[in-house]
Amino acid sequence: MKVYNPTRIRNVVLLGHSGSGKTTLAETMLFEAGAINRRGSVEEKNTVSDYHNLEKEKQKSIFSSFMNLDWRGHKINLIDTPGTSDYIGEVAGAVRIADTAIFVLNSEQGVETATDSLWKYVQKYSVPSMFVVNKPDTDQSDFWKTVDEAKEHFGRQVTVVQYPFSEGPDFHAIIDVLRMTMYEFLEKGGKPDKLPIPESQQARAQQLHQELVETIAENDETLMDIYFEQGELDEEQMQKGLHISLVNGQIYPLFVSCAAKNMGTGRVMGFLDDVAPNPLEGNPPKTEDGEVFELDPDGKPVMFLFKTHSESHVGDLIYFKTYGGSIRPGMDLINSSNNSSVRLGSLFLTEGHKRIEINEIQTGDIGAVVKLKDGEVNDTLHEKGHDIKLQGIEFPPTTIRTAVKLRKEGEEDKLGHALHQIHREDPSVVIEHSQELRQVIIHGQGEEHLAVIEDQLKNRFKLDVEFITPKIPYRETITKGVRSHYKHKKQSGGAGQFAEVHLLIEPYTEGMSPPDDLKVRDVQVHELDWGGKLVFQNCIVGGVIDNRFMPAILKGVMEKMENGPMSGCRARDIRVSVFDGSMHSVDSNEAAFKTAARMAFRDGFMQANPQLMEPVYEIEVTVPSDFMGDVMSDLSTRRGQIQGMDGEGSIQKIKAHVPLEELDHYSTRLKSMTQGSATYTRAFSHYAQVPHDVQKRVVDQNLELQEA
C-alpha cells in the first residue's frame, strides 16, 4: 500500500442533516476515483460507509465510517458521519481530526437544524469549511434560497463558486464562476463537457466571478495589489488566494453536486486536491496545557486515539491520527494518560467494513490499530522521553436518560461490562450508577440513540433488559424555623443508652444572621455531595452536652438528611443549631447521641413546613420558525418558563427553564411536532419548589414503598 507524503493527504469530514446526501456523495467519490467498481445506494443497503446492520435497517448513517481514495496522486481520507443529533458523539471525534469539512446541504430543504449543531463543532476546532449543495435535480430544489440561508447562518464568508444552470428534473449542467466555464453532463453523469457559459447566464456568472475575485483579493495583500493593477486575477492566483482564505476561515466556497447522478463530484474532488489544506497546514491541535502543537513528519512519533469500534472476530479497532513522525507495527510507545508502555499491533486503513493492512502511517494520515491493550479515546501515545498529551475531544452534554433493568438476576456484572464497552465506543453515552436512586441510568442524545444502545445490549451482549422511566433526584428542604428535641433512653440489662438533644432547625440562606437568643460557639459549613449546604452550629452553654458528642450529633443529622424525613430524598440548605440537652455519666455514648439527633431532626423537619424541590434544566431549542408556536405552547404544558428567544433567518432559538420530570421524553415529542426538524440541548440549572400535587404524589409513593 502506497505511503503518501503529508502534503498530498486530505482529511475530509462530510457533515450535514440526515437525508442531505452525504453517504451518496461519499459513494460517488469512491466510484469516480475507481476505488469501487459499482455505486451502491442507501435504498439498496449496499453502500461502503453504511455497512452496519442497524444502518441498513434504518437506511441512515448511525456510526462515522472511514474510507480513502486516490484522486490524481492525492490521498483523500473521507469520513462519512451521521446527520441526526442523536449521534452527534460520532461526529465530535471526526471533526476533531479533520482538516477540511464539507457541509452537504439539501437544496430542497435549505439549512436544516442539525447543520447548525454541527457548525458549532467545526467552529470550535477551526476546521476550514466548504459547502456542497446537493439534489438540484428535484422538483422542490431552490438553490438560491439555500445560498441565502447559508449566508444567514454561517456568514458572508459563504461564497458561490458554482451554481446550477437549471434546476429540477432537467438539471444537467453546472456553471463554474472560478473557471468561468459550464460543465454539461450526460444523463448517466461522470466526466462533463466543458462549454462556454451561455449568453443568458453571462451577467450573473460575471457578477459572481467578480464577487469571488474580490473576496479572495481582500484576504491577501499581494493579490489585492495585483487585482488593483490588473482588475483581475488569473486561475492560478485565485486558487492560491482561495487556499489561504480557506485555511484562515475567511471564505467558505460553495459548490453544486447531484451526487445520485454523479454530476459535479469530480470537480469537488479536484478542489480538495488543488485548494484544500493538507494536515501540515490545517489548524494545529493544542496540548493539554493549551500550547499549539505543530505536526512534524521528521519528528518523533505521536498518535492521538479518537474512536473505538469493536468487531466480533477482531476485538477493538482503535482509530488514530498521526501527529508526528510515522507509526509502524511493533512500536513501543508511552500512553500519556497513565505512563504505561504500549506495543502496537497490526495497522490498517479502512474502507467501510474492509480492512487493508499497512506497514506505516505517516504524519497527518489516519489509520487503525487492533488489540491495543491500553488505549482509550482521547489518549495520546508518544515515544518514551518525548512527553506530550494533546487536548481531547469534548463530547456534547446528554439530552435524554433512561433506567436499565435486568429481567434476569445474577447478570449485573455482565451488564456493567456491556455498558462500559458501549461507553468506550461512544463517550457521548454517560453511564450513571446512582446509589441515591438505586438505578443504573443511561444518559444519551435522543430516543434513537437509546434504541441503538438497547439493541446492542440485547443482540450484541445477549442481555434480557428493559428500559424503564428513571426516578427524579428530588431534594427536600424547609421553609420556616422550628425548635425540636428528642430524649433517647434505652435500658435492657447491662449498659444502657441515654441522650437528649434540643435543636433549632432553620432554612439556610447565604449571609443569614446568627440566632438572636443563642450564643454560637462553633460553626461548621458542610458543602453537601448532592448540592446545597448544611450549616451546623454548636450553641451549648454550661457543658450540658460534652463536646466529644458533637460529631455524633452531626452524623445523626447528616444521616437523616441523606434519607430525607418527608420522601426519602436528600435534604439540603438547612442550618441546625444544637442549643440544649442532657447526658448521663454512664449511659451516654456516641450511638445514643447520634440516634437522638436523628430523631430530633426528623421531628423538627416535619414541623418546619417541609418542601420538595425538583431539578430544573436550562434548555435551548433550535427550531424552524414555522413550528415556533407549537414548541412554545408545548413548553408551557411542561411547566416551562421562557427565558429568551433569538432568531437566525428561518431558524429560531428558544431558551427556557423546564423541570427534569417534563424532559424525559421531550426529544421524541419535539421531533414529532416539528417533523424531525428541531433539536435541543440541556444543562442543569437549579432546584426549585415543586407544585403541591407533585409533592403529594412523591410523598404518597414513598409511604407506599415503606409499607410494602
Buried (B, 14 or more C-beta within 10 A) or exposed (E): EEEBBBEBBBBBBBBBBBBBBBBBBBBBBBBBBEBBEEBBBBEEBBBBBBBBEBBBEBBBBBBBBBBBBBBEEBBBBBBBBBBBBBBBBBBBBBBBBBBBBBBBBBBBBBBBBBBBBBBEBBBEBEBBBBBBBBBBBBEEBBBEBBBBBBBBBBEEBBBBBBBBBEBEEEBBBBBBBBBBBBBBBEEEBBEBEEEEBEEEBEEBBEEBBEEBBBBBBBBBEEBBEBBEEEEEBEEEBBBBBBBBBBBBBBBBBBBBBBBBBBBBBBBBBEBBBBBBBBBBBBBBBEBEEEEEBEBBBEBBBBBBBBBBBBEEEEEBBBBBBBBBBBBEBEBEBBBBBEEEEBEBBBBBBBBBEEBEEBEBBBBBBBBBBBBBEEBBBBBBBBBEEBEBBBBBBEBBEBBBBBBBEBEEEEBEEBBEEBBEBBBBBBBBBBBBEEEBBEBBBBBBBBBBBBBBBBEBBEEEBEBEBEBEEBBBBBBBBBEEBBBBBBBBEEEEEEEBBBBBBBBBBBBBEEEEEEBEEBEEEEEEEBEBEEBBBBBBBBBBEEEEBEEEBBBBBBBBBBBBBBBBBBBBBBBBBBBBBBBBBBBBEEBBBBBBBBBBBBBBBBBBBBEBEBBBBBBBBBBBBBBBEEBBEBBBEBBEEBBBEEEEEEEBBBBBBBBBBBBBBBBBEBBBBBBEBBEBBBBBBBEEBEBBEBEEEBBEBBBEEBEEEEEE
